[in-house]
């Protein structure tokens, strides 16, 4: 038996002896975790990086260690576990992952068909009874967590923009439903959910049409409907409380799913997020919340700067939209716009700075931006309009976590918190900065190039990348030489890559501007694995990251010798 065991170990030792760089690392990891079906490493250490903890001082050159999705050490002199996958962070900055505090990410295009007005009969009965017809988009029992669908290009784009946590809820409706806070990656929707429900969301968008079964069709009608529904919920709760206290001899109240869902709200246990925009909506929402003694948050609030007096006095937390109003692309360039619209467009980026000056706590959300990359860009516009940069960062991280009730789990780089991290090659708010690594729940996320934006000026021609490139891949075991012989036809790349595992043909490759991307397949222990290089070319220099399917990413750089 010992002999056969030794025979089994000998090939393993010989394979480990050939570990040379990235593909050798894959081989070693594959041998170590074969029984776990190829799980990714659970321990990481980012070393020699600038660390912006948010809640503490910036660490100019330090290390972050995280294991099984939880941060275990942060500091300048942190021991690195021998089993850790080490990422060299020289020249890089580590930030907490960013929050988007309101989005419909991962939800169906619209909520499920709305039910009847709370307290009304089902539609089939309503036709034969003298009751109000169903109210559109009124469904407080609707749960985002039960509708969540993970995956797809939108999730990839959101993660590439540095967003690791999102509060998900549809954007339209009156009693819209109950939001869920999710991490933007997970094996299942259940694993992605951080908190549910977070709040009940109420919107002030009129259903349109007024009478004829479409009430409420005006803002006044919407407020009347909200108020009446909350009164109904209070009375419903009182009836059930009296019945439960002494049910003998009393007729049992009729169960109503919508009014039941509102009980934690009217008891002040579950917060309400009011979706508001104008100053009038802000003041009306505050008045309504005080009338019913609700815990509440205001979201959107593009005119919050006009109501800072009451916001400061009432200490109202805000989720500010950075979807700033823009002139429609198809608008007539010769047409005059109302002064009110022009003023709102000019003042919207100043909203956050004015709210901050008033001492009101706020977080940011994307407000329905179609391009996730515009999220940080618009926050940068708010900074240019007077918002301090550190306040902007807090609004994207710890303030969002505090307002949404997860500050013990997320929002800063601290021991014991979830390892949602982003690693950049510069200042987060600099247009030139690129996000190099993203970790969600401690798992490294492969970053795919975003779809190219529609250029406003003719794009610069792509460089010629054909030739032999001598590249060095930075692995935890040291630098390893890789040779890429590239051929180029237009924007298509082909060729071969030679590594310690032999020569592999490029299966697909492209170049767009200075960005280059090529993919090949490497056979590891009889199993083909996809390897993708994504880099940037500047003359005869190339740098970027190489990602091994299921194993993470590694930085690389190199040069192309000039042919004299």
FITI-911103 format. One record per residue (C-alpha): x, y, z. Coordinates in Angstrom, 3 decimals. Example, Ala and Ser with C-alpha at 12.3 -4.5 7.8 and 13.67 -1.06 7.14 Angstrom:
2
@c1 12.300&c2 -4.500&c3 7.800
@c1 13.670&c2 -1.060&c3 7.140
This chain:
564
@c1 0.000&c2 0.000&c3 0.000
@c1 2.785&c2 2.436&c3 0.865
@c1 4.453&c2 1.712&c3 -2.469
@c1 1.309&c2 2.482&c3 -4.414
@c1 0.799&c2 5.669&c3 -2.391
@c1 4.370&c2 6.721&c3 -3.136
@c1 3.775&c2 6.027&c3 -6.794
@c1 0.746&c2 8.278&c3 -6.694
@c1 2.687&c2 11.039&c3 -4.952
@c1 5.708&c2 10.927&c3 -7.242
@c1 3.945&c2 12.284&c3 -10.356
@c1 2.445&c2 15.031&c3 -8.202
@c1 5.864&c2 16.030&c3 -6.886
@c1 7.294&c2 15.989&c3 -10.383
@c1 4.488&c2 18.212&c3 -11.616
@c1 5.000&c2 20.626&c3 -8.724
@c1 8.660&c2 20.755&c3 -9.592
@c1 7.745&c2 22.113&c3 -13.029
@c1 5.687&c2 24.977&c3 -11.649
@c1 6.895&c2 27.947&c3 -13.661
@c1 4.683&c2 31.013&c3 -13.550
@c1 1.048&c2 31.445&c3 -14.239
@c1 0.263&c2 28.102&c3 -15.885
@c1 2.396&c2 26.315&c3 -13.320
@c1 0.386&c2 28.045&c3 -10.615
@c1 -2.790&c2 26.823&c3 -12.237
@c1 -1.389&c2 23.277&c3 -12.244
@c1 -0.448&c2 23.473&c3 -8.584
@c1 -3.818&c2 24.876&c3 -7.579
@c1 -5.560&c2 22.290&c3 -9.712
@c1 -3.721&c2 19.514&c3 -7.861
@c1 -4.424&c2 21.016&c3 -4.448
@c1 -8.142&c2 21.634&c3 -4.919
@c1 -9.074&c2 18.805&c3 -7.271
@c1 -11.453&c2 17.432&c3 -4.637
@c1 -13.179&c2 20.826&c3 -4.537
@c1 -13.885&c2 20.800&c3 -8.276
@c1 -11.564&c2 23.662&c3 -9.117
@c1 -12.628&c2 26.275&c3 -6.579
@c1 -10.758&c2 29.564&c3 -6.715
@c1 -8.279&c2 30.465&c3 -3.953
@c1 -9.974&c2 31.520&c3 -0.708
@c1 -7.036&c2 33.524&c3 0.705
@c1 -5.662&c2 36.654&c3 -0.952
@c1 -3.093&c2 39.261&c3 0.022
@c1 -2.747&c2 42.581&c3 -1.815
@c1 0.679&c2 43.913&c3 -0.889
@c1 2.628&c2 47.186&c3 -1.186
@c1 -0.506&c2 49.091&c3 -2.196
@c1 -1.944&c2 52.420&c3 -1.161
@c1 -5.006&c2 51.556&c3 0.939
@c1 -7.916&c2 53.986&c3 1.336
@c1 -9.774&c2 52.515&c3 4.302
@c1 -12.388&c2 55.359&c3 4.305
@c1 -13.061&c2 55.119&c3 8.056
@c1 -9.397&c2 55.416&c3 9.031
@c1 -6.238&c2 57.062&c3 7.743
@c1 -4.909&c2 56.261&c3 4.292
@c1 -2.132&c2 53.651&c3 4.425
@c1 0.536&c2 54.767&c3 1.920
@c1 2.057&c2 51.302&c3 1.528
@c1 0.282&c2 48.410&c3 3.142
@c1 -1.312&c2 45.010&c3 2.819
@c1 -4.889&c2 43.728&c3 2.854
@c1 -5.471&c2 40.048&c3 3.601
@c1 -8.845&c2 38.370&c3 3.206
@c1 -9.916&c2 34.788&c3 3.694
@c1 -13.206&c2 33.121&c3 2.726
@c1 -14.657&c2 36.480&c3 1.750
@c1 -13.819&c2 38.317&c3 5.001
@c1 -11.041&c2 40.858&c3 5.600
@c1 -8.665&c2 39.405&c3 8.194
@c1 -5.820&c2 41.949&c3 8.284
@c1 -5.107&c2 45.518&c3 7.135
@c1 -1.959&c2 47.494&c3 7.817
@c1 1.627&c2 48.394&c3 6.987
@c1 3.294&c2 45.336&c3 8.519
@c1 0.903&c2 42.472&c3 8.034
@c1 2.102&c2 38.846&c3 7.908
@c1 1.092&c2 37.117&c3 4.697
@c1 -0.327&c2 33.593&c3 5.053
@c1 1.830&c2 31.107&c3 3.132
@c1 -1.219&c2 29.771&c3 1.284
@c1 -2.339&c2 33.237&c3 0.123
@c1 -2.561&c2 34.223&c3 -3.504
@c1 -0.388&c2 37.376&c3 -3.493
@c1 -1.183&c2 40.357&c3 -5.702
@c1 1.649&c2 42.861&c3 -6.003
@c1 0.043&c2 46.255&c3 -5.452
@c1 2.964&c2 48.571&c3 -6.095
@c1 1.604&c2 51.705&c3 -7.785
@c1 -1.990&c2 50.623&c3 -7.144
@c1 -4.687&c2 51.879&c3 -4.763
@c1 -7.205&c2 49.721&c3 -2.896
@c1 -10.669&c2 51.157&c3 -2.200
@c1 -13.788&c2 49.632&c3 -0.680
@c1 -16.203&c2 48.426&c3 -3.341
@c1 -18.719&c2 51.061&c3 -4.393
@c1 -22.457&c2 51.170&c3 -3.665
@c1 -25.200&c2 52.053&c3 -6.117
@c1 -27.971&c2 52.943&c3 -3.688
@c1 -30.854&c2 52.547&c3 -6.137
@c1 -31.008&c2 50.563&c3 -9.370
@c1 -33.176&c2 47.960&c3 -11.088
@c1 -30.142&c2 45.742&c3 -11.745
@c1 -31.081&c2 42.063&c3 -11.925
@c1 -34.831&c2 42.674&c3 -11.881
@c1 -37.416&c2 41.979&c3 -14.584
@c1 -38.086&c2 44.913&c3 -16.892
@c1 -41.210&c2 45.723&c3 -14.883
@c1 -42.725&c2 44.448&c3 -11.643
@c1 -45.182&c2 41.601&c3 -11.829
@c1 -48.730&c2 42.528&c3 -12.713
@c1 -49.861&c2 44.778&c3 -9.858
@c1 -52.578&c2 43.628&c3 -7.552
@c1 -55.711&c2 45.444&c3 -6.571
@c1 -55.792&c2 48.408&c3 -4.259
@c1 -55.015&c2 47.199&c3 -0.737
@c1 -58.281&c2 46.200&c3 0.861
@c1 -60.154&c2 45.868&c3 -2.445
@c1 -61.640&c2 42.659&c3 -3.789
@c1 -59.802&c2 40.616&c3 -6.438
@c1 -60.449&c2 41.823&c3 -10.002
@c1 -63.013&c2 39.082&c3 -10.762
@c1 -65.054&c2 40.090&c3 -7.728
@c1 -64.485&c2 43.787&c3 -8.199
@c1 -66.496&c2 43.645&c3 -11.414
@c1 -69.580&c2 42.559&c3 -9.465
@c1 -69.078&c2 44.748&c3 -6.392
@c1 -69.235&c2 48.512&c3 -5.986
@c1 -65.551&c2 48.920&c3 -5.094
@c1 -62.751&c2 50.978&c3 -6.580
@c1 -61.021&c2 49.368&c3 -9.589
@c1 -57.441&c2 48.095&c3 -9.168
@c1 -54.786&c2 50.738&c3 -8.557
@c1 -51.876&c2 50.511&c3 -11.019
@c1 -48.425&c2 49.765&c3 -9.627
@c1 -49.523&c2 49.332&c3 -6.001
@c1 -47.916&c2 46.229&c3 -4.517
@c1 -46.189&c2 46.701&c3 -1.142
@c1 -45.832&c2 42.918&c3 -0.824
@c1 -43.615&c2 42.711&c3 -3.936
@c1 -40.081&c2 41.560&c3 -3.020
@c1 -36.996&c2 42.314&c3 -5.104
@c1 -35.134&c2 39.413&c3 -3.489
@c1 -37.659&c2 36.939&c3 -4.903
@c1 -37.326&c2 38.350&c3 -8.428
@c1 -33.535&c2 38.643&c3 -8.619
@c1 -31.762&c2 37.256&c3 -11.691
@c1 -27.951&c2 37.251&c3 -11.740
@c1 -25.544&c2 37.315&c3 -14.645
@c1 -25.312&c2 38.905&c3 -18.049
@c1 -23.493&c2 41.815&c3 -19.615
@c1 -25.140&c2 44.399&c3 -17.397
@c1 -23.708&c2 42.821&c3 -14.260
@c1 -20.290&c2 42.641&c3 -15.942
@c1 -20.446&c2 46.337&c3 -16.853
@c1 -21.519&c2 47.310&c3 -13.338
@c1 -18.651&c2 45.387&c3 -11.743
@c1 -16.181&c2 46.846&c3 -14.253
@c1 -17.321&c2 50.283&c3 -13.036
@c1 -16.334&c2 49.327&c3 -9.467
@c1 -19.869&c2 48.769&c3 -8.159
@c1 -19.889&c2 45.761&c3 -5.847
@c1 -23.109&c2 46.398&c3 -3.889
@c1 -26.484&c2 47.644&c3 -5.123
@c1 -29.900&c2 48.419&c3 -3.680
@c1 -32.311&c2 46.936&c3 -6.200
@c1 -35.913&c2 48.054&c3 -6.733
@c1 -38.010&c2 49.041&c3 -9.761
@c1 -38.023&c2 52.764&c3 -10.456
@c1 -41.737&c2 53.345&c3 -11.061
@c1 -44.931&c2 52.825&c3 -9.147
@c1 -46.725&c2 54.094&c3 -6.063
@c1 -46.338&c2 51.362&c3 -3.438
@c1 -43.479&c2 49.891&c3 -5.469
@c1 -42.407&c2 47.046&c3 -3.223
@c1 -39.581&c2 45.971&c3 -0.927
@c1 -35.959&c2 46.473&c3 -1.953
@c1 -33.024&c2 44.118&c3 -1.512
@c1 -29.360&c2 44.950&c3 -1.031
@c1 -27.192&c2 42.637&c3 -3.114
@c1 -23.569&c2 42.061&c3 -3.922
@c1 -23.100&c2 42.202&c3 -7.677
@c1 -21.717&c2 38.658&c3 -7.963
@c1 -22.765&c2 35.371&c3 -6.461
@c1 -23.252&c2 31.725&c3 -7.285
@c1 -26.997&c2 32.068&c3 -6.691
@c1 -29.392&c2 34.972&c3 -6.077
@c1 -29.682&c2 33.795&c3 -2.485
@c1 -25.901&c2 34.095&c3 -2.030
@c1 -25.890&c2 37.560&c3 -3.567
@c1 -28.464&c2 39.033&c3 -1.170
@c1 -26.896&c2 40.950&c3 1.723
@c1 -30.118&c2 42.273&c3 3.268
@c1 -33.816&c2 41.888&c3 2.491
@c1 -36.058&c2 43.690&c3 2.861
@c1 -34.182&c2 46.946&c3 3.215
@c1 -37.156&c2 49.275&c3 2.882
@c1 -40.575&c2 49.732&c3 1.333
@c1 -40.361&c2 52.091&c3 -1.627
@c1 -43.076&c2 54.631&c3 -2.407
@c1 -43.140&c2 56.715&c3 -5.580
@c1 -45.095&c2 59.796&c3 -6.527
@c1 -45.473&c2 59.118&c3 -10.250
@c1 -49.151&c2 59.528&c3 -11.244
@c1 -50.622&c2 56.552&c3 -13.066
@c1 -52.091&c2 58.870&c3 -15.674
@c1 -55.586&c2 59.055&c3 -17.065
@c1 -57.335&c2 60.392&c3 -13.971
@c1 -60.864&c2 58.951&c3 -13.934
@c1 -62.110&c2 55.980&c3 -15.908
@c1 -60.462&c2 53.427&c3 -13.629
@c1 -56.975&c2 54.992&c3 -13.757
@c1 -57.121&c2 57.042&c3 -10.525
@c1 -54.805&c2 58.430&c3 -9.229
@c1 -53.949&c2 60.433&c3 -12.334
@c1 -52.386&c2 63.466&c3 -10.642
@c1 -49.803&c2 64.183&c3 -7.976
@c1 -52.561&c2 65.253&c3 -5.590
@c1 -54.368&c2 61.996&c3 -6.280
@c1 -51.192&c2 60.006&c3 -5.626
@c1 -50.721&c2 61.605&c3 -2.202
@c1 -54.370&c2 61.033&c3 -1.352
@c1 -54.046&c2 57.382&c3 -2.314
@c1 -50.852&c2 56.914&c3 -0.275
@c1 -52.394&c2 58.544&c3 2.760
@c1 -55.593&c2 56.495&c3 2.545
@c1 -53.658&c2 53.261&c3 2.105
@c1 -51.544&c2 53.985&c3 5.187
@c1 -54.717&c2 54.735&c3 7.156
@c1 -56.182&c2 51.449&c3 5.923
@c1 -53.026&c2 49.664&c3 7.048
@c1 -53.254&c2 51.207&c3 10.517
@c1 -56.908&c2 50.194&c3 10.896
@c1 -56.175&c2 46.715&c3 9.560
@c1 -53.407&c2 46.286&c3 12.130
@c1 -55.614&c2 47.533&c3 14.961
@c1 -58.385&c2 45.082&c3 14.051
@c1 -56.001&c2 42.144&c3 13.971
@c1 -54.315&c2 43.217&c3 17.209
@c1 -57.674&c2 43.371&c3 18.985
@c1 -58.653&c2 39.994&c3 17.584
@c1 -55.393&c2 38.321&c3 18.622
@c1 -55.673&c2 39.803&c3 22.098
@c1 -59.100&c2 38.243&c3 22.694
@c1 -60.410&c2 36.258&c3 19.703
@c1 -63.277&c2 34.549&c3 21.555
@c1 -66.640&c2 35.809&c3 20.370
@c1 -65.180&c2 38.053&c3 17.647
@c1 -65.412&c2 37.650&c3 13.902
@c1 -61.960&c2 37.032&c3 12.433
@c1 -60.727&c2 39.943&c3 10.264
@c1 -60.138&c2 39.246&c3 6.581
@c1 -56.486&c2 38.694&c3 5.678
@c1 -55.065&c2 41.117&c3 3.088
@c1 -51.577&c2 40.505&c3 1.706
@c1 -50.899&c2 44.139&c3 0.797
@c1 -52.053&c2 45.596&c3 4.100
@c1 -50.190&c2 42.860&c3 5.964
@c1 -46.994&c2 43.855&c3 4.140
@c1 -47.467&c2 47.421&c3 5.377
@c1 -47.607&c2 46.479&c3 9.077
@c1 -43.821&c2 46.759&c3 9.701
@c1 -43.984&c2 50.151&c3 7.971
@c1 -46.794&c2 51.694&c3 10.032
@c1 -45.208&c2 50.257&c3 13.202
@c1 -41.997&c2 52.135&c3 12.369
@c1 -39.938&c2 48.956&c3 12.003
@c1 -39.281&c2 48.947&c3 8.244
@c1 -38.092&c2 52.222&c3 6.677
@c1 -39.826&c2 53.850&c3 3.740
@c1 -37.806&c2 55.177&c3 0.820
@c1 -39.758&c2 57.957&c3 -0.882
@c1 -38.813&c2 58.488&c3 -4.533
@c1 -38.883&c2 62.267&c3 -4.880
@c1 -37.456&c2 64.861&c3 -7.225
@c1 -38.861&c2 68.361&c3 -6.801
@c1 -38.749&c2 70.556&c3 -3.732
@c1 -42.532&c2 70.207&c3 -3.439
@c1 -42.319&c2 66.402&c3 -3.401
@c1 -39.556&c2 66.521&c3 -0.794
@c1 -41.589&c2 68.673&c3 1.589
@c1 -44.790&c2 66.671&c3 1.022
@c1 -42.982&c2 63.394&c3 1.694
@c1 -41.545&c2 64.684&c3 4.971
@c1 -44.983&c2 65.902&c3 6.075
@c1 -46.543&c2 62.541&c3 5.197
@c1 -43.843&c2 60.594&c3 7.040
@c1 -44.291&c2 62.684&c3 10.172
@c1 -48.075&c2 62.302&c3 10.063
@c1 -47.724&c2 58.513&c3 10.247
@c1 -44.526&c2 58.487&c3 12.348
@c1 -42.588&c2 56.585&c3 9.671
@c1 -38.870&c2 55.876&c3 9.504
@c1 -37.938&c2 57.267&c3 6.128
@c1 -35.254&c2 58.050&c3 3.558
@c1 -35.563&c2 60.277&c3 0.494
@c1 -34.225&c2 59.057&c3 -2.843
@c1 -33.563&c2 61.015&c3 -6.032
@c1 -33.950&c2 64.461&c3 -4.484
@c1 -32.501&c2 66.405&c3 -7.410
@c1 -33.841&c2 69.611&c3 -5.826
@c1 -32.687&c2 68.792&c3 -2.301
@c1 -30.605&c2 71.977&c3 -2.262
@c1 -33.873&c2 73.945&c3 -2.277
@c1 -35.096&c2 72.210&c3 0.879
@c1 -31.922&c2 72.014&c3 2.969
@c1 -33.625&c2 73.910&c3 5.803
@c1 -36.109&c2 71.150&c3 6.567
@c1 -33.697&c2 68.353&c3 5.611
@c1 -31.160&c2 69.637&c3 8.140
@c1 -33.779&c2 70.241&c3 10.821
@c1 -35.327&c2 66.777&c3 10.455
@c1 -31.971&c2 65.018&c3 9.893
@c1 -33.305&c2 63.268&c3 6.807
@c1 -30.891&c2 60.819&c3 5.108
@c1 -30.741&c2 61.096&c3 1.325
@c1 -29.937&c2 58.841&c3 -1.610
@c1 -28.951&c2 61.397&c3 -4.241
@c1 -29.240&c2 60.608&c3 -7.935
@c1 -26.286&c2 61.482&c3 -10.162
@c1 -28.336&c2 61.037&c3 -13.329
@c1 -28.098&c2 64.728&c3 -14.063
@c1 -30.587&c2 66.169&c3 -16.560
@c1 -29.141&c2 66.566&c3 -20.051
@c1 -30.407&c2 68.139&c3 -23.236
@c1 -32.043&c2 65.395&c3 -25.341
@c1 -29.824&c2 64.251&c3 -28.192
@c1 -32.649&c2 64.601&c3 -30.688
@c1 -33.640&c2 68.090&c3 -29.522
@c1 -33.773&c2 70.865&c3 -32.088
@c1 -30.512&c2 72.798&c3 -31.581
@c1 -32.304&c2 76.007&c3 -32.551
@c1 -35.180&c2 75.549&c3 -30.106
@c1 -35.304&c2 77.654&c3 -26.954
@c1 -35.677&c2 75.778&c3 -23.672
@c1 -37.536&c2 77.049&c3 -20.608
@c1 -35.360&c2 78.928&c3 -18.141
@c1 -36.409&c2 76.529&c3 -15.372
@c1 -34.996&c2 73.571&c3 -17.325
@c1 -31.763&c2 75.385&c3 -18.101
@c1 -31.326&c2 76.347&c3 -14.444
@c1 -32.008&c2 72.802&c3 -13.216
@c1 -29.492&c2 71.389&c3 -15.699
@c1 -26.835&c2 73.843&c3 -14.528
@c1 -27.510&c2 73.401&c3 -10.806
@c1 -27.953&c2 69.610&c3 -10.649
@c1 -24.208&c2 68.816&c3 -10.289
@c1 -24.063&c2 71.325&c3 -7.387
@c1 -26.808&c2 69.534&c3 -5.443
@c1 -24.506&c2 67.249&c3 -3.435
@c1 -22.116&c2 70.053&c3 -2.483
@c1 -24.972&c2 72.216&c3 -1.188
@c1 -26.487&c2 69.332&c3 0.748
@c1 -23.082&c2 68.576&c3 2.287
@c1 -22.602&c2 72.218&c3 3.262
@c1 -25.934&c2 72.019&c3 5.086
@c1 -24.691&c2 69.038&c3 7.114
@c1 -27.107&c2 66.467&c3 5.662
@c1 -25.882&c2 62.869&c3 5.277
@c1 -26.284&c2 61.355&c3 1.825
@c1 -25.247&c2 58.495&c3 -0.422
@c1 -25.216&c2 58.303&c3 -4.210
@c1 -27.150&c2 56.220&c3 -6.686
@c1 -27.068&c2 55.963&c3 -10.461
@c1 -30.652&c2 57.067&c3 -10.991
@c1 -31.170&c2 54.948&c3 -14.083
@c1 -27.975&c2 55.841&c3 -15.951
@c1 -27.738&c2 53.579&c3 -18.983
@c1 -23.925&c2 53.420&c3 -18.935
@c1 -22.396&c2 52.307&c3 -15.598
@c1 -19.170&c2 54.150&c3 -16.469
@c1 -21.100&c2 57.423&c3 -16.214
@c1 -21.681&c2 56.781&c3 -12.502
@c1 -18.172&c2 57.765&c3 -11.384
@c1 -17.924&c2 60.370&c3 -14.126
@c1 -20.975&c2 62.174&c3 -12.803
@c1 -19.727&c2 61.928&c3 -9.228
@c1 -16.547&c2 63.561&c3 -10.540
@c1 -18.754&c2 66.338&c3 -11.965
@c1 -20.202&c2 66.833&c3 -8.481
@c1 -16.636&c2 67.126&c3 -7.154
@c1 -15.845&c2 69.727&c3 -9.802
@c1 -18.976&c2 71.585&c3 -8.655
@c1 -17.623&c2 71.900&c3 -5.107
@c1 -18.127&c2 68.572&c3 -3.317
@c1 -15.003&c2 67.536&c3 -1.356
@c1 -13.465&c2 64.378&c3 -2.791
@c1 -13.389&c2 62.538&c3 0.537
@c1 -17.093&c2 63.246&c3 1.049
@c1 -17.844&c2 61.905&c3 -2.425
@c1 -15.991&c2 58.694&c3 -1.595
@c1 -17.890&c2 58.300&c3 1.670
@c1 -21.164&c2 58.808&c3 -0.199
@c1 -20.195&c2 55.880&c3 -2.435
@c1 -19.138&c2 53.648&c3 0.463
@c1 -19.600&c2 54.043&c3 4.213
@c1 -22.453&c2 56.576&c3 4.134
@c1 -24.408&c2 54.275&c3 1.836
@c1 -23.716&c2 51.378&c3 4.197
@c1 -24.838&c2 53.406&c3 7.221
@c1 -28.047&c2 54.654&c3 5.625
@c1 -28.959&c2 51.153&c3 4.419
@c1 -28.103&c2 49.493&c3 7.733
@c1 -25.069&c2 47.396&c3 6.773
@c1 -22.168&c2 49.466&c3 8.129
@c1 -20.954&c2 46.510&c3 10.214
@c1 -20.553&c2 44.455&c3 7.042
@c1 -19.604&c2 46.821&c3 4.221
@c1 -18.488&c2 50.319&c3 3.281
@c1 -14.881&c2 50.428&c3 4.473
@c1 -11.698&c2 48.367&c3 4.600
@c1 -11.730&c2 47.008&c3 8.146
@c1 -11.023&c2 43.652&c3 9.745
@c1 -14.160&c2 41.542&c3 9.922
@c1 -15.965&c2 43.191&c3 7.029
@c1 -16.909&c2 41.606&c3 3.720
@c1 -14.053&c2 41.718&c3 1.215
@c1 -15.693&c2 43.878&c3 -1.435
@c1 -12.680&c2 45.701&c3 -2.869
@c1 -11.582&c2 47.494&c3 -6.009
@c1 -7.971&c2 48.110&c3 -7.019
@c1 -7.130&c2 51.015&c3 -9.321
@c1 -4.018&c2 52.372&c3 -10.987
@c1 -4.755&c2 55.946&c3 -9.907
@c1 -7.202&c2 58.309&c3 -8.236
@c1 -10.708&c2 56.864&c3 -8.357
@c1 -12.205&c2 60.050&c3 -9.785
@c1 -9.593&c2 60.635&c3 -12.486
@c1 -10.950&c2 59.928&c3 -15.968
@c1 -7.657&c2 58.248&c3 -16.886
@c1 -7.736&c2 55.785&c3 -13.983
@c1 -8.470&c2 52.149&c3 -14.741
@c1 -9.884&c2 49.567&c3 -12.361
@c1 -7.418&c2 46.674&c3 -12.368
@c1 -9.018&c2 44.244&c3 -9.928
@c1 -12.473&c2 43.777&c3 -8.429
@c1 -13.295&c2 41.462&c3 -5.533
@c1 -16.864&c2 40.651&c3 -4.502
@c1 -17.330&c2 38.568&c3 -1.351
@c1 -13.590&c2 37.927&c3 -1.524
@c1 -13.795&c2 36.385&c3 -4.998
@c1 -11.773&c2 37.890&c3 -7.815
@c1 -13.934&c2 38.981&c3 -10.726
@c1 -12.715&c2 38.715&c3 -14.288
@c1 -12.943&c2 42.159&c3 -15.850
@c1 -13.980&c2 42.180&c3 -19.470
@c1 -13.456&c2 45.252&c3 -21.646
@c1 -16.540&c2 47.462&c3 -21.758
@c1 -18.351&c2 48.014&c3 -24.996
@c1 -16.809&c2 50.989&c3 -26.776
@c1 -18.704&c2 54.215&c3 -26.323
@c1 -20.040&c2 56.118&c3 -29.280
@c1 -17.252&c2 58.575&c3 -30.053
@c1 -17.964&c2 62.262&c3 -30.354
@c1 -14.841&c2 62.678&c3 -32.482
@c1 -13.318&c2 60.314&c3 -35.034
@c1 -11.481&c2 57.517&c3 -33.170
@c1 -7.722&c2 57.396&c3 -33.295
@c1 -6.381&c2 54.607&c3 -35.516
@c1 -5.448&c2 51.358&c3 -33.809
@c1 -1.698&c2 50.780&c3 -33.467
@c1 0.118&c2 48.035&c3 -35.296
@c1 0.646&c2 45.209&c3 -32.815
@c1 2.129&c2 42.654&c3 -35.202
@c1 5.495&c2 41.281&c3 -34.160
@c1 7.146&c2 39.306&c3 -31.411
@c1 6.408&c2 40.500&c3 -27.882
@c1 8.555&c2 39.496&c3 -24.920
@c1 6.172&c2 39.591&c3 -21.978
@c1 6.712&c2 39.026&c3 -18.266
@c1 3.813&c2 37.693&c3 -16.195
@c1 3.972&c2 38.626&c3 -12.503
@c1 2.973&c2 35.534&c3 -10.527
@c1 3.185&c2 34.946&c3 -6.764
@c1 6.230&c2 32.751&c3 -7.479
@c1 7.954&c2 35.495&c3 -9.465
@c1 8.177&c2 36.842&c3 -13.002
@c1 7.809&c2 34.364&c3 -15.868
@c1 8.681&c2 34.926&c3 -19.514
@c1 6.011&c2 34.486&c3 -22.182
@c1 6.460&c2 35.139&c3 -25.903
@c1 3.565&c2 36.293&c3 -28.075
@c1 4.005&c2 36.204&c3 -31.857
@c1 1.165&c2 38.352&c3 -33.135
@c1 -0.209&c2 38.862&c3 -36.632
@c1 -2.670&c2 41.629&c3 -37.447
@c1 -5.203&c2 42.134&c3 -40.217
@c1 -7.134&c2 45.329&c3 -39.643
@c1 -8.474&c2 45.019&c3 -36.097
@c1 -8.171&c2 41.214&c3 -35.953
@c1 -5.278&c2 39.530&c3 -34.149
@c1 -4.000&c2 35.971&c3 -34.642
@c1 -0.749&c2 34.155&c3 -33.878
@c1 0.771&c2 32.012&c3 -31.159
@c1 1.797&c2 32.316&c3 -27.513
@c1 4.696&c2 30.317&c3 -26.107
@c1 4.677&c2 29.583&c3 -22.377
@c1 6.206&c2 27.018&c3 -20.019
@c1 3.370&c2 24.746&c3 -21.152
@c1 4.325&c2 24.904&c3 -24.804
@c1 2.929&c2 26.803&c3 -27.747
@c1 -0.772&c2 27.662&c3 -28.123
@c1 -2.600&c2 29.276&c3 -31.018
@c1 -4.677&c2 32.397&c3 -30.446
@c1 -8.355&c2 31.468&c3 -30.928
@c1 -9.653&c2 35.045&c3 -31.021
@c1 -8.070&c2 38.454&c3 -30.811
@c1 -8.796&c2 42.086&c3 -31.525
@c1 -7.380&c2 45.571&c3 -31.209
@c1 -9.444&c2 48.727&c3 -30.689
@c1 -7.524&c2 51.946&c3 -30.294
@c1 -4.727&c2 51.237&c3 -27.803
@c1 -6.627&c2 48.283&c3 -26.273
@c1 -5.598&c2 44.762&c3 -27.299
@c1 -7.244&c2 41.473&c3 -26.342
@c1 -6.447&c2 37.880&c3 -27.320
@c1 -7.571&c2 34.491&c3 -26.035
@c1 -5.986&c2 31.049&c3 -26.256
@c1 -6.534&c2 27.616&c3 -24.772
@c1 -3.952&c2 25.867&c3 -22.580
@c1 -4.289&c2 22.214&c3 -21.644
@c1 -3.809&c2 21.608&c3 -17.916
@c1 -3.725&c2 17.976&c3 -16.814
@c1 -5.746&c2 17.017&c3 -19.873
@c1 -8.308&c2 19.791&c3 -19.335
@c1 -8.358&c2 22.800&c3 -21.701
@c1 -8.499&c2 26.146&c3 -19.892
@c1 -9.158&c2 29.551&c3 -21.421
@c1 -6.450&c2 32.198&c3 -20.964
@c1 -7.143&c2 35.815&c3 -21.934
@c1 -4.656&c2 38.675&c3 -22.258
@c1 -6.097&c2 42.194&c3 -22.055
@c1 -3.597&c2 45.009&c3 -22.429
@c1 -2.795&c2 48.476&c3 -23.618
@c1 -0.216&c2 49.201&c3 -26.317
@c1 1.914&c2 52.339&c3 -26.289
@c1 4.482&c2 52.202&c3 -29.063
@c1 6.575&c2 49.106&c3 -28.441
@c1 5.320&c2 48.584&c3 -24.881
@c1 2.355&c2 46.497&c3 -23.765
@c1 0.922&c2 46.051&c3 -20.255
@c1 -2.258&c2 44.690&c3 -18.750
@c1 -3.648&c2 41.570&c3 -17.104
@c1 -3.846&c2 37.910&c3 -18.063
@c1 -6.842&c2 35.971&c3 -16.746
@c1 -6.911&c2 32.198&c3 -16.368
@c1 -10.399&c2 30.731&c3 -16.395
@c1 -11.512&c2 30.113&c3 -12.823
@c1 -8.127&c2 31.054&c3 -11.309
@c1 -7.979&c2 34.841&c3 -11.337
@c1 -5.875&c2 37.515&c3 -13.006
@c1 -2.169&c2 38.398&c3 -13.050
@c1 -0.448&c2 41.572&c3 -14.302
@c1 1.885&c2 41.424&c3 -17.277
@c1 4.082&c2 43.844&c3 -19.209
@c1 6.677&c2 43.671&c3 -21.939
@c1 8.199&c2 45.087&c3 -25.085
@c1 8.491&c2 44.414&c3 -28.786
@c1 12.103&c2 44.600&c3 -30.027
@c1 12.556&c2 47.060&c3 -32.848
@c1 13.650&c2 45.584&c3 -36.158
@c1 16.586&c2 47.589&c3 -37.448
